[in-house]
Amino acid sequence: MIRDLSIKNYRCFEDFYVDGLAQVNLIVGDNNSGKTSFLEAIYLLVNQPKTKNEKVALVDILEHRGEMIEERTHKFTGNNRREISHFQDNYILNNLYYGYPDEFDTQKAYIISISSEKEQSIHSTIRLYIDVDNTLISDLSISFLEEIGKEQELRKYITHSVDKYVPEENSINNRVKVKYQNIKNNYFAFNNEIKNAFHYPCNCNFLFNDHQHKYKIEDLWDSIILEAKEEKIIEALQIIDTNIEKIHLPIKQIPRFPFLKIKGMNHYIPINSMGQGMSKILILGMLIIRSENGVLLVDEIETGLHYKAQTDMWRLLIKTAQELNVQIFATTHSWDCICAYQEALEDIEDKSVGKLFRLDSKYGKLRAVEYKADEISIAINQDIEVR
């Protein structure tokens, strides 16, 4: 699990560090305090090359925020080298960096660093080099050059110039910095490395506040059927309506969407007829199962759920996280959601499973204020504002 997190030069985080992260973490803070950016940083950190192409992970973030120069007509897969080579031309990258620079200095390397050191060591670095003398050459750019017939020229140059280069042990996607003006003036590069025994591949799923349909329900459901975990989904749906008995996705229907069997009724009802809360619980239940031995990120977790359902939602998420070894990071600005979270923690023996962190810039630097389960309880009972 991720026990600490360092974020440097990413969006609102100039030099941020938080320690003591738990299995189920609730992140709070003022509007524009960095809650969503915190989740994004974790998403970029854990999406290593062995799992999901890290460029695609960043594209998920950029496209969700609308940080595109023009509307894309096809899905970015990370496999089209020409598309990768023009990454800067398609996306607005300025907002990724602390201070949101209006223009990039052509003599400066812009570096975002996200890392975790405790329990296992994992690093993710995003570099943007504008100066041609600092162009970063990687396996991705070599593959791009193969398409245009210049790879031999590059390989010859590397052979003669970097004979003292020694890759770090156990690193992933090592790369060589070379001076080569004729290849490409600019290069937007990613470098992820894993040290020690970080357990990958990692299932990491990110449920954006207004982007639930990023995931195909039918694909999630089919994988749950294969793993025989349908009962966990029924248990989740019963948080909203205890009369739900079955869920069904007709194979012949295109597009496929869920129907629910209600106790006492002979026919199935479309889930969309039962309100936003039912759909929210369904996607949450599916994604936490899909995140087994991995990470689940949820932005504004309370959205679409009545406050009376939120305690049972947290009970289910905490229990399932413990059963399936899932680490959860969720954000909220709802007092009801915080109260529900605290009530769910009261029900379990090991209260260290959950913590609340408030992102606070009161003293001029963004920091995380930690609240353990007993401190959350005191704050709620004494009506102390923690959001």
C-alpha positions in Angstrom: 0.0 0.0 0.0 0.9 3.6 -0.4 1.9 4.9 3.1 3.4 8.2 2.1 3.2 10.5 -0.9 5.4 13.3 -2.2 4.2 15.6 -5.0 6.4 18.2 -6.5 5.5 20.8 -9.2 2.1 19.2 -10.0 -0.7 21.7 -10.4 -1.3 23.3 -6.9 1.4 21.2 -5.2 4.8 22.9 -5.2 6.5 20.6 -2.7 4.0 18.5 -0.8 4.4 15.5 1.5 2.0 13.5 3.5 2.7 10.5 5.7 0.6 7.9 7.5 -1.8 7.1 4.7 -4.3 4.4 5.7 -6.2 1.7 3.7 -9.3 3.8 3.4 -8.5 7.6 3.2 -11.1 10.4 3.0 -9.6 13.7 1.6 -11.4 17.0 2.5 -10.6 20.7 2.0 -11.9 23.9 0.6 -12.9 24.4 -3.0 -9.8 24.5 -5.2 -7.6 23.1 -2.4 -6.2 20.3 -4.5 -8.4 17.3 -3.6 -8.9 16.2 -7.2 -5.2 16.9 -8.1 -4.2 14.7 -5.1 -6.2 11.8 -6.6 -4.7 12.5 -10.0 -1.2 12.3 -8.6 -1.8 8.9 -7.2 -3.4 7.8 -10.5 -0.2 8.8 -12.3 2.0 7.2 -9.7 0.5 3.8 -9.7 -0.2 3.5 -13.5 3.2 2.0 -14.3 4.2 0.8 -17.8 3.6 -2.8 -16.9 -0.1 -2.1 -16.3 -1.6 0.9 -18.2 0.4 3.1 -20.6 1.2 6.1 -18.4 0.6 8.5 -21.3 -3.0 7.1 -21.5 -3.4 7.7 -17.7 -2.4 11.3 -18.2 -4.7 11.6 -21.2 -7.6 10.4 -18.9 -6.8 13.3 -16.6 -6.3 16.0 -19.3 -9.5 15.0 -21.2 -11.6 14.9 -18.1 -10.6 18.4 -17.3 -11.1 19.6 -20.9 -7.4 20.5 -21.2 -7.3 19.8 -25.0 -6.4 22.2 -27.8 -9.1 20.7 -30.0 -11.7 18.0 -29.7 -10.2 14.6 -30.4 -11.9 12.4 -33.0 -10.5 9.1 -31.8 -9.4 7.6 -28.6 -5.7 8.0 -27.6 -4.3 4.5 -27.1 -0.6 5.2 -26.5 0.3 3.0 -29.4 0.4 5.5 -32.2 3.9 6.9 -32.1 3.2 9.8 -34.4 0.4 10.8 -32.1 2.7 10.5 -29.1 5.3 12.7 -30.8 2.8 15.5 -31.2 1.4 15.1 -27.6 2.2 18.7 -26.8 0.3 19.9 -29.9 -3.0 18.2 -28.8 -3.2 19.0 -25.1 -2.8 22.0 -22.8 0.2 21.1 -20.7 0.7 24.5 -18.9 -1.9 23.7 -16.2 0.0 20.5 -15.2 2.8 22.5 -13.6 2.9 24.4 -10.4 2.3 28.1 -11.1 0.5 27.4 -14.3 3.2 29.1 -16.6 1.7 31.1 -19.5 4.7 30.1 -21.7 7.4 27.5 -21.4 11.0 28.8 -21.0 12.9 27.3 -23.9 16.0 26.9 -21.7 14.4 25.1 -18.8 13.3 21.5 -18.1 9.9 21.3 -16.5 9.8 18.3 -14.1 6.9 16.9 -12.1 7.9 14.3 -9.5 5.5 12.0 -7.7 6.8 9.4 -5.3 6.2 7.1 -2.4 9.1 5.7 -0.3 7.7 3.8 2.7 6.8 0.1 2.6 7.7 0.0 -1.0 9.4 2.6 -3.2 7.8 3.9 -6.4 8.5 7.0 -8.4 6.8 8.7 -11.4 8.4 11.6 -13.2 7.0 13.7 -16.0 9.5 15.8 -17.9 9.0 18.4 -20.6 12.2 19.4 -22.3 12.0 22.3 -24.7 15.8 23.0 -25.1 17.0 20.7 -28.0 20.3 20.2 -26.1 18.2 18.5 -23.3 16.0 16.4 -25.6 15.1 13.2 -23.8 15.4 10.0 -26.0 13.4 7.0 -24.8 12.2 3.7 -26.1 9.0 5.5 -27.2 10.9 8.0 -29.3 13.2 5.3 -30.7 10.1 3.4 -31.9 8.8 6.6 -33.5 12.1 7.0 -35.3 11.8 3.5 -36.6 8.7 4.5 -38.4 10.5 7.4 -40.2 13.7 5.5 -40.9 16.2 7.3 -38.6 16.6 4.8 -35.8 20.0 3.6 -37.0 21.4 7.1 -37.0 20.2 7.5 -33.4 21.4 4.2 -32.2 24.8 4.9 -33.7 24.9 8.3 -31.9 23.9 6.7 -28.6 26.6 4.0 -29.0 29.3 6.6 -29.4 28.1 9.0 -26.8 26.9 7.2 -23.7 29.2 4.3 -23.2 29.4 5.1 -19.5 25.6 4.9 -19.1 24.5 2.4 -16.5 20.8 1.8 -15.9 19.5 1.7 -12.4 18.8 -1.7 -11.0 15.2 -2.8 -11.2 14.1 0.4 -13.0 11.4 0.4 -15.6 11.6 2.3 -18.9 15.1 3.6 -18.4 16.1 6.3 -20.8 19.2 8.1 -22.0 19.6 11.9 -22.3 21.4 12.8 -25.5 22.1 15.9 -27.5 20.6 15.3 -30.9 19.1 18.3 -32.7 17.9 16.6 -35.8 15.4 14.2 -34.1 12.8 16.4 -32.5 12.9 19.8 -31.0 10.6 19.1 -28.1 9.8 15.9 -26.2 7.3 15.3 -23.5 8.6 12.3 -21.5 7.5 10.0 -18.7 9.8 8.0 -16.5 8.5 5.6 -13.9 10.6 3.3 -11.8 9.8 0.8 -9.2 12.3 -0.2 -6.5 12.1 -3.1 -4.1 9.0 -5.4 -4.4 6.0 -3.2 -5.2 3.2 -5.6 -6.1 2.3 -5.0 -9.7 0.4 -5.2 -12.0 -1.8 -2.9 -9.9 -5.5 -2.5 -10.6 -6.1 1.2 -10.3 -9.5 2.7 -11.1 -10.5 6.4 -11.0 -14.1 7.4 -10.7 -14.3 11.1 -11.6 -17.2 13.0 -10.2 -19.0 13.6 -13.6 -17.4 10.8 -15.6 -19.0 7.6 -14.4 -19.5 6.3 -18.0 -15.7 6.2 -18.6 -16.2 2.5 -17.7 -18.3 0.1 -19.7 -20.8 -1.5 -17.3 -21.0 -4.6 -19.4 -17.3 -5.2 -19.3 -17.2 -4.7 -15.5 -20.2 -7.0 -15.1 -18.7 -9.8 -17.3 -15.5 -9.8 -15.2 -17.5 -10.0 -12.0 -19.6 -13.0 -13.4 -16.3 -14.8 -14.2 -15.1 -14.3 -10.7 -18.4 -15.3 -9.2 -18.8 -12.1 -7.2 -22.3 -11.2 -8.1 -23.5 -11.3 -4.5 -21.3 -8.4 -3.6 -23.0 -6.3 -6.2 -26.4 -7.3 -4.9 -25.3 -6.4 -1.4 -24.2 -3.0 -2.6 -27.5 -2.3 -4.5 -29.5 -3.3 -1.4 -28.0 -0.3 0.4 -30.5 1.7 -1.7 -33.3 -0.8 -1.9 -33.4 -3.9 0.3 -35.9 -5.5 -2.1 -33.4 -6.0 -4.9 -32.9 -9.7 -5.6 -31.0 -9.9 -9.0 -29.2 -7.9 -11.6 -29.2 -8.8 -15.3 -27.5 -7.4 -18.4 -29.1 -8.9 -21.5 -26.5 -10.2 -23.9 -28.6 -9.5 -27.0 -29.3 -5.9 -26.1 -27.0 -3.3 -27.6 -25.9 -1.3 -25.8 -26.2 -3.5 -22.7 -27.4 -1.8 -19.5 -28.5 -3.3 -16.2 -32.0 -4.4 -15.3 -33.0 -5.2 -11.6 -35.3 -7.8 -10.2 -37.3 -6.4 -7.4 -38.9 -8.7 -4.7 -42.6 -9.2 -5.4 -42.4 -8.2 -9.1 -42.4 -10.6 -12.0 -40.4 -8.4 -14.4 -37.1 -6.6 -14.4 -36.8 -2.8 -14.1 -34.1 -0.7 -15.9 -31.6 0.6 -13.3 -31.9 4.1 -14.8 -35.5 4.1 -13.6 -34.4 3.9 -10.0 -32.4 7.1 -9.7 -28.8 8.3 -9.7 -28.0 6.8 -6.4 -28.6 3.2 -7.6 -26.3 3.8 -10.6 -23.6 5.3 -8.3 -23.7 2.4 -5.9 -23.5 -0.1 -8.8 -20.4 1.5 -10.3 -18.8 1.8 -6.9 -19.4 -1.8 -6.1 -18.1 -2.9 -9.5 -15.0 -0.8 -9.3 -13.9 -1.9 -5.9 -14.1 -5.5 -7.0 -12.1 -4.6 -10.1 -9.6 -2.9 -7.9 -8.6 -6.1 -6.0 -5.0 -5.9 -4.8 -4.9 -2.3 -6.1 -6.2 1.2 -5.7 -9.6 2.8 -6.0 -9.9 6.6 -6.4 -13.3 8.3 -6.1 -13.8 12.1 -6.5 -16.7 13.6 -4.5 -17.8 10.1 -3.4 -21.1 11.4 -1.9 -22.5 12.7 -5.2 -25.9 11.1 -6.0 -26.3 9.5 -2.7 -28.8 10.4 0.0 -27.1 11.0 3.4 -29.0 8.1 4.9 -27.4 5.6 2.5 -23.8 6.9 3.0 -23.0 5.1 6.2 -23.9 1.7 4.7 -21.9 2.7 1.6 -18.8 3.3 3.8 -19.4 0.1 5.7 -19.5 -1.9 2.4 -16.4 -0.2 1.0 -14.4 -0.6 4.2 -15.4 -4.3 4.5 -14.7 -5.0 0.8 -11.4 -3.1 0.9 -10.2 -5.3 3.8 -11.4 -8.5 2.0 -9.9 -7.7 -1.4 -6.8 -5.8 -0.3 -7.9 -2.5 -1.9 -6.6 0.9 -0.9 -9.2 3.7 -1.2 -8.7 7.4 -1.7 -11.9 9.4 -1.8 -12.7 13.1 -1.7 -15.7 15.0 -0.3 -16.8 18.4 0.8 -19.9 17.0 2.6 -20.3 17.1 6.3 -22.9 14.2 6.1 -20.3 12.1 4.2 -17.7 12.7 6.9 -20.2 11.8 9.7 -21.1 8.6 7.7 -17.5 7.7 7.4 -16.9 8.2 11.1 -19.9 6.1 12.0 -18.7 3.2 9.7 -15.3 3.3 11.3 -16.9 3.0 14.7 -18.2 -0.4 13.7 -14.8 -2.0 13.0 -12.3 -3.3 15.6 -9.2 -2.0 13.8 -9.9 1.7 13.5 -6.5 2.4 12.0 -8.0 1.2 8.7 -9.4 4.7 8.0 -8.1 8.2 8.3 -9.3 11.7 7.2 -6.8 14.2 5.7 -7.6 17.9 5.3 -5.7 19.8 2.6 -4.9 23.1 4.2 -2.8 26.1 3.0 -3.5 28.2 6.1 0.2 28.9 6.7 1.2 29.7 3.2 2.1 26.2 2.1 -0.2 23.4 1.2 -0.1 20.6 3.8 -2.2 17.6 4.9 -3.7 17.7 8.4 -4.3 14.1 9.7 -7.3 13.0 11.7 -7.5 9.5 13.1 -10.8 7.7 13.8 -11.0 8.9 17.4 -10.1 12.5 16.4 -12.8 12.5 13.7 -15.3 11.3 16.4 -14.3 14.1 18.7 -14.5 16.7 15.9 -18.0 15.6 15.0 -19.3 15.4 18.6 -18.0 18.9 19.4 -19.0 20.3 16.0 -15.4 21.2 15.0 -15.1 22.0 11.4 -12.6 19.7 9.6 -13.6 20.3 5.9 
